[in-house]
Amino acid sequence: MDTNNVILVGAPMDSGKRRQGCRMGPDAYRVAGLQSALSDLGLHLRDLGDITPDIPDMSEHSHLFALPECIGWTKALSRVAQDVAPQGLPIFMGGDHALSMGTVLGMAQHAERIERPLFVLWLDAHSDFHTPESTDSGNLHGTPVAYFTGQPGFDDFPPVSSPVPTDRVGMIGLRSVDPAERARLEQDRAMLADMRSIDENGIKAPLMAFLERVRAADGILHVSLDVDFLDPSIAPAVGTTVPGGATEREAHLVMELLHESGLVCSLDLVELNPFLDERGRTAKLMVDLAASLLGRRIFDRPTRSF
């Protein structure tokens, strides 16, 4: 993996849920200085701009919100992920979390081509393991993990030819999971680290155990970072806030350990809603976390003024 080459992909997707605002996310990351933060690390940056979804020939669904648009984004993002993955490390700037249906689908197909297993680290308050049949809200940003692990019910979406087995999914930061979702994930041996276990044992232990599994399998790792992984006191710009999330220091530790592992092949930055932010503080924090993932050391963190 050529992690010195970073490809930025804007995905202004706002169709995974009814509350709007995530479409402004890609530009917020640019304004918050993502490019300069990564360039300062000596990385080669290329920004592909914002992509657009395909336009499928189908009508709206009676229950699922913006189903045709979500399918169009999934097709477009999976195609872009496959195209850019051989060139470096793509960062998909979202956009709501339904975009991970496309990014993980594309990265899984890339992993199959290079004959290495893909693992997914899901940094999120939610497990997003609903299917179109089980979601009460009809919001598809709660379904991506079920989709890319090959669960049934996604008949209208692109076929998942290279599903990520559930036991190759690690989830850290959980604190709002429906009982049925948790039961299925535990049955399928996903790695689940909720905030209670993190409070008791720290955030390093489950992460390192998961990274060892990736390394032992000679795998590559896709990281999907949701703003609501973080505590809303430090990251208010998200429409799905759940109190008791990761602290800033815990989040930076996760990113630093991921960088040291050398296993990360791609990154999602999702659910940033700038309309809900306070003077850009959440966007700046997410930029800082991305920089930590790509090599910024603790000594080199900038002083921020708001």
TORZAMAR-562573 format. One line per field, with one value per residue: x, y negated, z of N, C-alpha, C in turn. Coordinates in steps of 0.001 Angstrom, whole numbers. Example, Ala and Ser with C-alpha at 12.3 -4.5 7.8 and 13.67 -1.06 7.14 Angstrom:
<recs>
n.c1 = 13190 | 12850
n.c2 = 5690 | 2250
n.c3 = 7800 | 7080
ca.c1 = 12300 | 13670
ca.c2 = 4500 | 1060
ca.c3 = 7800 | 7140
c.c1 = 13200 | 12900
c.c2 = 3300 | -30
c.c3 = 7800 | 7870
</recs>
This chain:
<recs>
n.c1 = 846 | 591 | 932 | 1907 | 827 | -2092 | -5483 | -8078 | -11553 | -14525 | -17724 | -20651 | -23032 | -26341 | -28495 | -28955 | -30398 | -33078 | -32615 | -31029 | -27845 | -25334 | -24330 | -22722 | -20366 | -17865 | -16768 | -16470 | -14410 | -12347 | -12177 | -11469 | -8866 | -7797 | -6224 | -3825 | -2971 | -2289 | -447 | 1602 | 2744 | 4375 | 3147 | 1868 | -710 | -3872 | -6798 | -9813 | -12076 | -15644 | -17673 | -20455 | -23668 | -24736 | -27648 | -30182 | -32742 | -35483 | -38286 | -39239 | -39210 | -41759 | -41217 | -38421 | -36098 | -35148 | -34237 | -33514 | -31491 | -29584 | -28796 | -27676 | -25475 | -24058 | -23267 | -21651 | -19639 | -18468 | -17312 | -15474 | -13845 | -12651 | -11184 | -9326 | -8005 | -5692 | -3842 | -3077 | -3850 | -7133 | -9238 | -12431 | -14549 | -17298 | -20674 | -23188 | -23406 | -24286 | -22766 | -20722 | -21590 | -20943 | -18156 | -16897 | -17734 | -16369 | -13672 | -13490 | -13661 | -11322 | -9489 | -9912 | -8892 | -6145 | -5628 | -5805 | -7269 | -9981 | -10490 | -12661 | -12799 | -15009 | -15780 | -17894 | -20968 | -23081 | -24120 | -25052 | -26303 | -28730 | -31165 | -32873 | -35406 | -35547 | -35197 | -36716 | -36901 | -36439 | -34206 | -31339 | -28717 | -28335 | -27757 | -25334 | -23323 | -24657 | -25171 | -22574 | -21560 | -23003 | -25669 | -29141 | -31760 | -31136 | -31903 | -32220 | -29846 | -26376 | -24962 | -23225 | -20351 | -18014 | -18284 | -17624 | -16714 | -18500 | -16933 | -14672 | -15050 | -14594 | -15850 | -15803 | -16604 | -19313 | -22595 | -25261 | -27176 | -29475 | -31159 | -31637 | -29829 | -27383 | -27434 | -27294 | -24785 | -23048 | -23478 | -22355 | -19737 | -18491 | -16146 | -16819 | -16698 | -17960 | -18724 | -18799 | -17053 | -14752 | -14485 | -13848 | -11586 | -9986 | -9173 | -7213 | -6691 | -8830 | -8540 | -5864 | -5985 | -7709 | -6250 | -4130 | -5397 | -5941 | -3330 | -2328 | -3773 | -2719 | -4053 | -5765 | -6895 | -9860 | -10974 | -13687 | -14826 | -17071 | -18565 | -20084 | -18797 | -17258 | -17459 | -20293 | -19756 | -17323 | -17546 | -19921 | -21212 | -23171 | -25996 | -26825 | -26285 | -24930 | -24578 | -21532 | -19357 | -16167 | -13267 | -11261 | -8553 | -8599 | -9520 | -7438 | -5392 | -6304 | -6078 | -3306 | -2267 | -3346 | -1949 | 674 | 394 | 475 | -1437 | -3679 | -5729 | -7616 | -10016 | -12995 | -14652 | -17304 | -20730 | -20472 | -22073 | -22027 | -23834 | -24620 | -22415 | -19963 | -18379 | -16730 | -15447 | -15802 | -15235 | -12545 | -11447 | -11905 | -10243 | -7769 | -7695 | -7592 | -5077 | -3487 | -3891 | -2463 | 123 | 895 | 2596 | 2198 | 3652 | 3581 | 1134 | -1089 | -1717 | -4955 | -7279 | -10481
n.c2 = 1201 | -2138 | -4523 | -7072 | -8500 | -10218 | -10243 | -12408 | -12215 | -13681 | -13192 | -14269 | -13187 | -13010 | -11462 | -9305 | -9696 | -11581 | -14103 | -16913 | -18209 | -17022 | -17047 | -19229 | -18514 | -17637 | -20097 | -21458 | -20026 | -20662 | -23458 | -23487 | -22737 | -20229 | -19382 | -20916 | -20078 | -17416 | -17645 | -18930 | -16836 | -15723 | -14223 | -13207 | -14832 | -14524 | -15882 | -14787 | -16198 | -16635 | -13826 | -12572 | -10980 | -7958 | -7686 | -5808 | -3942 | -3977 | -4105 | -6084 | -4661 | -3403 | -3319 | -3346 | -5905 | -8001 | -5935 | -5349 | -7308 | -6588 | -4111 | -4951 | -6447 | -4377 | -2802 | -4632 | -5336 | -2858 | -2244 | -4380 | -3901 | -1437 | -2276 | -4177 | -2979 | -1350 | -3364 | -4706 | -5902 | -6262 | -8872 | -9233 | -11789 | -12542 | -13847 | -11322 | -8242 | -6202 | -6210 | -4415 | -1991 | -1984 | -2646 | -609 | 1626 | 1204 | 1185 | 3773 | 5254 | 4392 | 5471 | 8170 | 8398 | 7968 | 10084 | 10158 | 10217 | 8070 | 6064 | 4278 | 1418 | 6 | -2935 | -4246 | -5298 | -3690 | -490 | -98 | 2042 | 2723 | 3992 | 3311 | 4346 | 4440 | 1892 | -618 | -3352 | -3818 | -5045 | -4818 | -5138 | -3627 | -1059 | -170 | 1721 | 4151 | 4419 | 4570 | 6837 | 8806 | 9431 | 10450 | 8827 | 6568 | 6239 | 4416 | 3084 | 2877 | 6107 | 7816 | 8933 | 9577 | 10098 | 8785 | 10801 | 11061 | 11526 | 10190 | 7593 | 4876 | 3087 | 92 | -2020 | -1804 | -2590 | -2856 | -668 | 1436 | 4190 | 6497 | 6120 | 6279 | 8912 | 10396 | 9584 | 10451 | 13178 | 13685 | 13197 | 10650 | 8099 | 6353 | 3412 | 1680 | -1502 | -1075 | 1116 | -117 | -2174 | -592 | 921 | -539 | -2005 | -1021 | 1776 | 3407 | 2446 | 3077 | 5852 | 6390 | 5360 | 7141 | 9418 | 8630 | 8337 | 10956 | 12298 | 11279 | 9038 | 6073 | 2826 | 1064 | -1979 | -3424 | -6357 | -7842 | -10914 | -10747 | -8858 | -10262 | -12142 | -14242 | -16688 | -17553 | -17280 | -18505 | -18579 | -16759 | -14847 | -12711 | -12538 | -10953 | -10830 | -10374 | -9531 | -8854 | -10465 | -13342 | -12742 | -9915 | -9341 | -10364 | -8637 | -6189 | -6792 | -7239 | -4724 | -3234 | -4347 | -3525 | -821 | -319 | 807 | -369 | -1020 | -2705 | -5349 | -6515 | -9565 | -10569 | -11741 | -14385 | -17342 | -20425 | -22481 | -22192 | -22744 | -24373 | -27150 | -25724 | -23725 | -20928 | -20002 | -20769 | -19157 | -16597 | -16774 | -16981 | -14429 | -12795 | -13578 | -12572 | -9839 | -9566 | -10073 | -12322 | -13342 | -13340 | -15431 | -17292 | -18482 | -21106 | -24320 | -25308 | -27881 | -29162
n.c3 = 0 | -915 | 1092 | 1101 | -901 | -1022 | -1704 | -1992 | -1800 | -2386 | -1062 | -1137 | 147 | 1145 | 1577 | 3170 | 5449 | 6978 | 8160 | 7058 | 5830 | 5848 | 3323 | 3084 | 4193 | 2806 | 1774 | 4164 | 5408 | 3670 | 4019 | 6685 | 6563 | 5738 | 3546 | 3779 | 6304 | 5865 | 3794 | 5141 | 6443 | 4636 | 2722 | -474 | -2035 | -3615 | -4766 | -5795 | -6058 | -5723 | -6139 | -8065 | -7712 | -9433 | -11545 | -10965 | -12658 | -11232 | -8973 | -6053 | -2733 | -550 | 2178 | 2704 | 2897 | 263 | -1465 | -4286 | -4704 | -2773 | -3747 | -6153 | -5201 | -3958 | -6134 | -7577 | -5688 | -5090 | -7512 | -7832 | -5587 | -6250 | -8460 | -7445 | -5301 | -5976 | -6352 | -4085 | -783 | -227 | 1019 | 1956 | 1994 | 3700 | 4097 | 4725 | 6710 | 5098 | 2855 | 3189 | 2284 | -418 | -399 | 1119 | -307 | -2753 | -1833 | -842 | -3175 | -4376 | -2519 | -2961 | -5537 | -5099 | -3575 | -749 | 2488 | 3428 | 6251 | 8475 | 10434 | 12573 | 13790 | 15889 | 17391 | 16880 | 15572 | 13007 | 11662 | 10661 | 8320 | 5169 | 5714 | 8499 | 9540 | 11385 | 11039 | 8364 | 7432 | 5619 | 6452 | 8636 | 7856 | 6525 | 7427 | 7551 | 4853 | 3514 | 4687 | 3598 | 4285 | 3914 | 1945 | 505 | -2172 | -4304 | -4454 | -5651 | -6274 | -3663 | -4227 | -2965 | 3 | 3287 | 5837 | 8931 | 11154 | 10537 | 11137 | 13254 | 15986 | 17690 | 20368 | 20710 | 21832 | 21432 | 20463 | 18928 | 20511 | 18870 | 16766 | 18150 | 19124 | 16735 | 15765 | 17804 | 17633 | 15166 | 15667 | 15531 | 16479 | 19288 | 21044 | 23492 | 25105 | 27840 | 28295 | 27405 | 29272 | 31476 | 30744 | 29036 | 25809 | 24207 | 24395 | 23101 | 20483 | 19773 | 19914 | 17811 | 15638 | 15653 | 14722 | 12107 | 11134 | 11442 | 9524 | 7247 | 6308 | 5027 | 6091 | 6337 | 7584 | 9195 | 10223 | 12239 | 13158 | 15491 | 17014 | 18740 | 21808 | 22218 | 23451 | 22546 | 19861 | 18334 | 15854 | 14581 | 13673 | 15157 | 17942 | 20834 | 24209 | 26152 | 24586 | 22891 | 24199 | 23256 | 23544 | 23705 | 21125 | 19527 | 20344 | 19295 | 16547 | 16313 | 16993 | 14925 | 12754 | 13389 | 13052 | 10324 | 8660 | 7551 | 4787 | 3703 | 4332 | 5816 | 6442 | 8158 | 8557 | 9400 | 10042 | 9118 | 9595 | 12191 | 13674 | 15845 | 15261 | 13532 | 15009 | 15184 | 12592 | 12441 | 14456 | 13386 | 11145 | 12461 | 13616 | 11343 | 10456 | 12538 | 12111 | 9787 | 10466 | 12021 | 14883 | 18476 | 19584 | 17601 | 17300 | 16402 | 17929 | 18671 | 17983 | 18653
ca.c1 = 0 | 1347 | 240 | 2438 | -94 | -3431 | -6467 | -9282 | -12760 | -15688 | -18979 | -21683 | -24225 | -27253 | -29718 | -29078 | -31295 | -33946 | -32048 | -30082 | -26692 | -24063 | -23808 | -21725 | -19193 | -16596 | -16210 | -16057 | -13072 | -11376 | -12012 | -10790 | -7433 | -7352 | -5131 | -2561 | -2552 | -1640 | 740 | 2652 | 3363 | 5192 | 2366 | 1443 | -2161 | -4643 | -8218 | -10608 | -13307 | -16844 | -18268 | -21920 | -24219 | -25428 | -29093 | -30854 | -34095 | -36428 | -39098 | -39012 | -39768 | -42774 | -40698 | -36996 | -35878 | -34221 | -33618 | -32789 | -30265 | -28613 | -28260 | -26797 | -24219 | -23337 | -22634 | -20590 | -18545 | -17742 | -16511 | -14339 | -12945 | -11861 | -10271 | -8250 | -7307 | -4335 | -2975 | -2695 | -4809 | -8255 | -10035 | -13755 | -15055 | -18752 | -21526 | -23683 | -22710 | -24692 | -21726 | -19838 | -22029 | -20162 | -16703 | -16433 | -17929 | -15254 | -12414 | -13498 | -13337 | -9885 | -8772 | -9993 | -7964 | -4755 | -5601 | -5638 | -8588 | -10303 | -11107 | -13283 | -12895 | -16193 | -15693 | -19267 | -21861 | -24100 | -23565 | -25496 | -26461 | -30099 | -31419 | -34055 | -36605 | -35578 | -35103 | -37986 | -36871 | -36301 | -32981 | -30378 | -27399 | -28257 | -27698 | -24180 | -22584 | -25433 | -25014 | -21278 | -21293 | -23757 | -26962 | -30204 | -32710 | -30647 | -32061 | -32114 | -28487 | -25407 | -24631 | -21986 | -19628 | -16917 | -18731 | -16676 | -17297 | -18764 | -15834 | -13591 | -15511 | -14382 | -16622 | -15347 | -17338 | -20744 | -23400 | -26666 | -27341 | -30709 | -30877 | -31584 | -28558 | -26283 | -27499 | -26785 | -23350 | -22349 | -23584 | -21441 | -18368 | -17878 | -15470 | -17641 | -16165 | -18821 | -18054 | -18646 | -15801 | -13646 | -14331 | -13249 | -10322 | -9245 | -9494 | -6093 | -6705 | -9609 | -7987 | -4656 | -6385 | -8265 | -5150 | -3373 | -6140 | -5704 | -1940 | -2161 | -4402 | -2123 | -5154 | -5713 | -7921 | -10646 | -11436 | -14857 | -14894 | -18296 | -18423 | -20683 | -17839 | -16743 | -18443 | -20850 | -19199 | -16172 | -17891 | -21380 | -21760 | -23702 | -27406 | -27109 | -25463 | -25180 | -23605 | -20623 | -18477 | -14718 | -12656 | -10315 | -7298 | -8825 | -9619 | -6092 | -4643 | -6732 | -5489 | -1859 | -2014 | -3641 | -816 | 1826 | 149 | 774 | -2430 | -4832 | -5703 | -8622 | -10645 | -14220 | -14966 | -18734 | -21785 | -20242 | -23107 | -21511 | -24928 | -24747 | -21109 | -19666 | -17161 | -15905 | -14606 | -15876 | -14479 | -11114 | -11066 | -11837 | -9018 | -6650 | -7683 | -7075 | -3627 | -2880 | -3912 | -1482 | 1500 | 1237 | 2932 | 1581 | 4446 | 3411 | -232 | -1156 | -2560 | -6176 | -8065 | -11838
ca.c2 = 0 | -3384 | -5479 | -8418 | -9135 | -10296 | -10734 | -12912 | -12031 | -14287 | -12463 | -15068 | -12342 | -13450 | -10702 | -8172 | -10039 | -12703 | -15375 | -17312 | -19017 | -16329 | -17329 | -20289 | -17973 | -17686 | -21445 | -21821 | -19451 | -21449 | -24755 | -23248 | -22563 | -18835 | -19255 | -21451 | -19244 | -16210 | -18062 | -19240 | -15574 | -15253 | -13331 | -13725 | -14956 | -14778 | -16022 | -14496 | -16980 | -15925 | -12960 | -12620 | -9621 | -7479 | -7928 | -4559 | -4061 | -3358 | -5077 | -6155 | -3581 | -3909 | -3372 | -3658 | -7283 | -8278 | -4672 | -5415 | -8089 | -5789 | -3105 | -5666 | -6739 | -3127 | -2420 | -5575 | -5258 | -1590 | -2348 | -5272 | -3225 | -464 | -2976 | -4924 | -2198 | -949 | -4532 | -5276 | -5750 | -7185 | -9394 | -9566 | -12855 | -12558 | -12772 | -10479 | -6963 | -5291 | -6184 | -3269 | -876 | -2035 | -2651 | 721 | 2530 | 1021 | 1607 | 5235 | 5764 | 4154 | 6450 | 9463 | 8370 | 8091 | 11350 | 9946 | 10022 | 6741 | 5904 | 2963 | 872 | -853 | -3820 | -4735 | -5015 | -2757 | 633 | -236 | 3419 | 2965 | 4260 | 2561 | 4886 | 4272 | 498 | -1277 | -4739 | -3911 | -5772 | -3796 | -5266 | -2612 | 280 | 193 | 2914 | 5304 | 4537 | 5066 | 8183 | 9759 | 9812 | 10398 | 7728 | 5427 | 6739 | 3354 | 2546 | 3701 | 7351 | 7794 | 10110 | 9869 | 9647 | 8803 | 11620 | 10269 | 11655 | 9274 | 6252 | 4458 | 1894 | -545 | -3231 | -1537 | -2932 | -2967 | 479 | 2180 | 5551 | 7478 | 5923 | 6785 | 10373 | 10941 | 9322 | 11346 | 14528 | 13786 | 12999 | 9340 | 7564 | 5261 | 2733 | 550 | -2478 | -497 | 1883 | -1069 | -2802 | 347 | 1522 | -1399 | -1855 | -413 | 3239 | 4006 | 2061 | 3850 | 7239 | 6436 | 5164 | 8394 | 10311 | 8166 | 8650 | 12410 | 12737 | 10503 | 8259 | 4615 | 2314 | -133 | -2635 | -4276 | -7217 | -8621 | -11977 | -10403 | -8098 | -11224 | -12704 | -15470 | -17896 | -17982 | -17162 | -18678 | -18722 | -15503 | -14764 | -11477 | -12609 | -10062 | -11200 | -9345 | -9029 | -8907 | -11766 | -13737 | -12007 | -8524 | -9282 | -10511 | -7407 | -5225 | -7162 | -7047 | -3286 | -2795 | -4722 | -2678 | 545 | -207 | 1682 | -1109 | -1199 | -3674 | -6013 | -7297 | -10598 | -10636 | -12303 | -15770 | -18274 | -21751 | -23329 | -22005 | -22921 | -25597 | -27789 | -24746 | -22938 | -19496 | -19776 | -20865 | -17965 | -15469 | -16961 | -16612 | -12972 | -12237 | -13809 | -11599 | -8541 | -9540 | -10214 | -13456 | -12902 | -14120 | -16647 | -18206 | -18950 | -22570 | -25018 | -25748 | -28966 | -29130
ca.c3 = 0 | -1017 | 1956 | 898 | -1836 | -444 | -2666 | -1335 | -2602 | -1758 | -1262 | -477 | 207 | 2204 | 1313 | 4078 | 6542 | 6651 | 8605 | 6025 | 6208 | 5630 | 1979 | 3222 | 4856 | 2078 | 1740 | 5525 | 5635 | 2900 | 4676 | 7972 | 6333 | 5615 | 2583 | 4312 | 7430 | 5360 | 3038 | 6107 | 6846 | 3525 | 1876 | -1766 | -1987 | -4828 | -4461 | -6988 | -6032 | -5290 | -7147 | -8122 | -7763 | -10619 | -11502 | -11333 | -13214 | -10297 | -8253 | -4616 | -1926 | 378 | 3554 | 2737 | 2464 | -840 | -1887 | -5559 | -4583 | -2027 | -4673 | -7079 | -4501 | -3739 | -7394 | -7923 | -4727 | -5234 | -8739 | -7553 | -4648 | -7007 | -9363 | -6781 | -4278 | -6360 | -6514 | -2799 | 310 | -414 | 2126 | 1462 | 2843 | 3603 | 3644 | 5807 | 6808 | 4031 | 1820 | 3405 | 1449 | -1647 | -203 | 1542 | -1443 | -3674 | -1222 | -759 | -4502 | -4527 | -1702 | -3641 | -6675 | -4642 | -2836 | 687 | 3098 | 3933 | 7562 | 8625 | 11785 | 12603 | 14956 | 15773 | 18512 | 16411 | 14818 | 11611 | 11186 | 10211 | 6904 | 4733 | 6345 | 9957 | 9967 | 11679 | 10569 | 6915 | 7109 | 5202 | 7079 | 9679 | 7241 | 5695 | 7851 | 7093 | 3398 | 3012 | 5205 | 2795 | 4854 | 2904 | 1969 | -272 | -3535 | -5304 | -4446 | -6378 | -5579 | -2885 | -4713 | -2027 | 1325 | 4396 | 6905 | 10124 | 12111 | 10151 | 11471 | 14630 | 16311 | 18922 | 20710 | 20692 | 23007 | 21049 | 19563 | 19166 | 20999 | 17780 | 16064 | 18981 | 19164 | 15472 | 15673 | 18728 | 17080 | 14024 | 16183 | 15316 | 17655 | 19789 | 22224 | 23827 | 25966 | 29184 | 28330 | 27263 | 30584 | 32419 | 30319 | 28129 | 24386 | 23491 | 24388 | 22013 | 19187 | 19492 | 19649 | 16459 | 14693 | 15585 | 13841 | 10735 | 10779 | 11348 | 8279 | 6158 | 5775 | 4951 | 6994 | 6031 | 8805 | 8979 | 11409 | 12354 | 14141 | 16780 | 17832 | 19709 | 22717 | 21630 | 24063 | 21754 | 18442 | 18301 | 14505 | 14083 | 13978 | 15906 | 19144 | 21955 | 25251 | 26642 | 23541 | 23078 | 24437 | 22220 | 23700 | 23310 | 19671 | 18962 | 20593 | 18286 | 15256 | 16369 | 16947 | 13559 | 11905 | 13709 | 12584 | 8904 | 8036 | 7031 | 3330 | 3276 | 5467 | 5676 | 7429 | 7873 | 9411 | 9777 | 9601 | 9489 | 10044 | 13629 | 14296 | 16594 | 14732 | 12827 | 15925 | 14877 | 11356 | 12748 | 15211 | 12456 | 10366 | 13331 | 13771 | 10092 | 10437 | 13447 | 11447 | 8703 | 10914 | 12880 | 16231 | 19540 | 19775 | 16474 | 17169 | 16402 | 18895 | 17994 | 18567 | 18108
c.c1 = 874 | 635 | 844 | 1606 | -1508 | -4362 | -7719 | -10462 | -13925 | -16949 | -20091 | -23033 | -25079 | -28573 | -29915 | -29987 | -32043 | -33372 | -30907 | -28930 | -25361 | -23493 | -22744 | -20415 | -17897 | -15970 | -15768 | -14684 | -12010 | -11109 | -11261 | -9333 | -6946 | -6167 | -3800 | -2061 | -1819 | -402 | 1906 | 3366 | 4251 | 4473 | 2026 | -80 | -2747 | -6117 | -9012 | -11856 | -14469 | -17392 | -19791 | -22450 | -24705 | -26928 | -29807 | -32283 | -35071 | -37157 | -38756 | -39735 | -40745 | -42244 | -39245 | -36752 | -34826 | -33496 | -32901 | -31474 | -29191 | -27985 | -27313 | -25460 | -23390 | -22601 | -21447 | -19396 | -17777 | -16842 | -15278 | -13344 | -12064 | -10821 | -9073 | -7453 | -5910 | -3346 | -2493 | -3757 | -5948 | -8884 | -11351 | -14392 | -16564 | -19345 | -21975 | -23122 | -23187 | -23650 | -20808 | -20321 | -21184 | -18669 | -16193 | -16633 | -16761 | -13928 | -12343 | -13166 | -11856 | -9080 | -8784 | -9017 | -6514 | -4573 | -5194 | -7020 | -8772 | -10966 | -11649 | -13320 | -13965 | -16151 | -16970 | -20006 | -22862 | -23452 | -23988 | -25665 | -27915 | -30104 | -32612 | -35355 | -36687 | -35553 | -36488 | -38043 | -36906 | -35076 | -31853 | -28976 | -27250 | -28095 | -26368 | -23458 | -23329 | -25240 | -23676 | -20845 | -22168 | -25065 | -28055 | -31043 | -32313 | -30762 | -31863 | -30704 | -27555 | -25083 | -23286 | -21208 | -18503 | -17324 | -17608 | -17293 | -17434 | -17632 | -14590 | -13982 | -15252 | -15112 | -16180 | -16142 | -18834 | -21422 | -24858 | -26951 | -28639 | -30389 | -30769 | -30287 | -27415 | -26271 | -26943 | -25281 | -22554 | -22366 | -22576 | -20005 | -17704 | -17201 | -16218 | -17020 | -17047 | -18103 | -17932 | -17330 | -14596 | -13409 | -13579 | -11827 | -9481 | -9543 | -8392 | -6253 | -7562 | -9068 | -6775 | -4993 | -6940 | -7167 | -4292 | -4073 | -5944 | -4309 | -1739 | -2741 | -3773 | -3189 | -4819 | -6954 | -8549 | -11176 | -12591 | -15104 | -16129 | -18082 | -19004 | -19924 | -17345 | -17851 | -18983 | -20348 | -18005 | -16464 | -19398 | -22010 | -22210 | -25153 | -27806 | -26302 | -25920 | -24156 | -22696 | -19695 | -17006 | -14266 | -11701 | -9030 | -7457 | -8860 | -8253 | -5253 | -5014 | -6066 | -3982 | -1498 | -2318 | -2499 | 368 | 1641 | 554 | -234 | -3540 | -4678 | -6659 | -9364 | -11930 | -14258 | -16431 | -19537 | -21471 | -21350 | -22680 | -22584 | -25078 | -23452 | -21021 | -18321 | -16179 | -15121 | -14640 | -15093 | -12982 | -10635 | -10964 | -10612 | -7801 | -6554 | -7171 | -5560 | -2909 | -2835 | -2818 | -98 | 1849 | 1486 | 2302 | 2328 | 4105 | 1996 | -295 | -1987 | -3753 | -6782 | -9429 | -12475
c.c2 = -1241 | -4461 | -6877 | -9205 | -9080 | -10921 | -11148 | -12794 | -12644 | -13512 | -13206 | -14350 | -12758 | -12699 | -9528 | -8423 | -11304 | -14044 | -15774 | -18149 | -18360 | -16573 | -18432 | -19786 | -18072 | -19078 | -21900 | -21250 | -20237 | -22795 | -24602 | -22866 | -21133 | -18707 | -19750 | -20605 | -18004 | -16540 | -18368 | -17992 | -15001 | -14301 | -14010 | -13677 | -15169 | -14807 | -15828 | -15357 | -16130 | -15081 | -13095 | -11196 | -9257 | -7765 | -6650 | -4809 | -3310 | -4453 | -5062 | -5016 | -4169 | -4078 | -3832 | -5041 | -7340 | -7025 | -4787 | -6189 | -7324 | -4713 | -3764 | -6018 | -5474 | -2696 | -3328 | -5439 | -3950 | -1625 | -3230 | -4597 | -2211 | -1149 | -3565 | -4092 | -1748 | -2117 | -5123 | -5007 | -6742 | -7595 | -9869 | -10546 | -12954 | -13786 | -11921 | -9070 | -5934 | -5230 | -4974 | -2015 | -833 | -1936 | -1271 | 1745 | 2423 | 1483 | 3128 | 5860 | 5534 | 5190 | 7824 | 9515 | 8539 | 9295 | 11163 | 9710 | 8597 | 6867 | 4484 | 2602 | -196 | -1657 | -4637 | -4452 | -3922 | -1644 | 632 | 1116 | 3746 | 3332 | 3406 | 3060 | 4548 | 2824 | -101 | -2676 | -4855 | -4670 | -4775 | -4012 | -4311 | -1201 | 682 | 1462 | 4175 | 5521 | 5156 | 6377 | 9234 | 10228 | 9684 | 9133 | 6526 | 5708 | 5667 | 2775 | 3399 | 4978 | 7228 | 9059 | 10521 | 9404 | 9731 | 9661 | 10812 | 10387 | 10882 | 7823 | 5997 | 3156 | 1362 | -1827 | -3046 | -1978 | -3173 | -1905 | 1191 | 3610 | 6591 | 7356 | 6548 | 8310 | 10981 | 10748 | 10242 | 12780 | 14729 | 13411 | 11710 | 8895 | 6320 | 4693 | 1530 | -362 | -1980 | 272 | 966 | -1807 | -1889 | 746 | 647 | -1077 | -1126 | 1097 | 3821 | 3655 | 2912 | 5312 | 7373 | 6272 | 6421 | 9406 | 9921 | 8577 | 10152 | 12961 | 12096 | 9657 | 6793 | 4079 | 1030 | -686 | -3561 | -5050 | -8104 | -9696 | -11564 | -9339 | -8965 | -11706 | -14015 | -16757 | -18420 | -17957 | -17277 | -18582 | -17394 | -15401 | -13558 | -11435 | -11610 | -10412 | -10026 | -8759 | -9166 | -10337 | -12090 | -12935 | -10532 | -8400 | -9435 | -9266 | -6336 | -5531 | -6916 | -5562 | -2720 | -3150 | -3792 | -1255 | 739 | 613 | 936 | -1354 | -2288 | -4179 | -6704 | -8337 | -10953 | -11338 | -13706 | -16637 | -19683 | -22707 | -23286 | -22300 | -24250 | -26141 | -26770 | -23790 | -21442 | -19176 | -19821 | -19647 | -16751 | -15565 | -16566 | -15095 | -12298 | -12421 | -12847 | -10215 | -8432 | -9989 | -11409 | -12955 | -13826 | -15433 | -17724 | -18759 | -20483 | -23110 | -25587 | -26946 | -28966 | -30496
c.c3 = 0 | -206 | 1877 | -110 | -1256 | -1466 | -1905 | -2297 | -1839 | -2099 | -529 | -456 | 1396 | 2101 | 2254 | 5254 | 6200 | 7078 | 7680 | 6589 | 5934 | 4238 | 2014 | 3806 | 4079 | 2033 | 3123 | 5851 | 4874 | 3578 | 5998 | 7799 | 6212 | 4668 | 3154 | 5481 | 6954 | 4532 | 3968 | 6614 | 5740 | 2592 | 557 | -1813 | -3379 | -4448 | -5749 | -7073 | -5555 | -6428 | -7077 | -8214 | -9152 | -10454 | -11931 | -11808 | -12307 | -9537 | -6763 | -3903 | -912 | 1797 | 3614 | 2144 | 1359 | -1324 | -3235 | -5454 | -3811 | -2909 | -5667 | -6454 | -4297 | -4998 | -7715 | -6989 | -4834 | -6460 | -8495 | -6616 | -5366 | -7884 | -8619 | -5791 | -4710 | -6399 | -5184 | -1760 | 113 | 916 | 1537 | 2439 | 2657 | 4226 | 4842 | 5678 | 5794 | 2923 | 1969 | 2693 | 182 | -1415 | 204 | 438 | -2415 | -3103 | -1078 | -2113 | -4827 | -3751 | -2356 | -4816 | -6237 | -3731 | -1376 | 1293 | 3600 | 5299 | 7637 | 10109 | 11782 | 13892 | 15004 | 17078 | 18175 | 15597 | 13359 | 10931 | 10862 | 8733 | 6467 | 5357 | 7826 | 10414 | 10186 | 11072 | 9060 | 6469 | 6822 | 5759 | 8263 | 9156 | 6609 | 6122 | 7431 | 5597 | 3022 | 3645 | 4538 | 3390 | 3783 | 3020 | 1142 | -1767 | -4596 | -5415 | -5306 | -5602 | -4846 | -3235 | -3777 | -632 | 2356 | 5498 | 8192 | 11135 | 11676 | 10389 | 12951 | 14887 | 17661 | 19133 | 20819 | 21992 | 22660 | 19992 | 19921 | 19593 | 19889 | 16991 | 16851 | 19013 | 17887 | 15355 | 16595 | 18215 | 15956 | 14375 | 15691 | 16604 | 18107 | 21059 | 22512 | 24822 | 27403 | 29275 | 28187 | 28571 | 31551 | 32039 | 29400 | 26683 | 23615 | 23336 | 23270 | 20632 | 18841 | 19201 | 18236 | 15419 | 14570 | 14690 | 12383 | 10278 | 10578 | 10050 | 7053 | 5471 | 5611 | 5651 | 6460 | 7345 | 8463 | 10269 | 11340 | 13416 | 15491 | 17552 | 18985 | 20634 | 22136 | 22272 | 23292 | 20263 | 18285 | 16922 | 13913 | 14534 | 14793 | 17190 | 20197 | 23020 | 25618 | 25612 | 23877 | 23344 | 23302 | 22328 | 23324 | 21793 | 19016 | 19195 | 19577 | 16946 | 15230 | 16293 | 15564 | 12615 | 12142 | 13206 | 11127 | 8115 | 7316 | 5534 | 2857 | 4499 | 5024 | 6783 | 7215 | 8969 | 9947 | 9175 | 10016 | 9988 | 11567 | 14375 | 15041 | 16113 | 14131 | 13714 | 15599 | 13613 | 11618 | 13526 | 14291 | 11556 | 11194 | 13495 | 12503 | 10001 | 11375 | 12812 | 10397 | 9147 | 11756 | 14299 | 17261 | 19766 | 18744 | 16335 | 17280 | 17561 | 18152 | 18742 | 17890 | 18207
</recs>
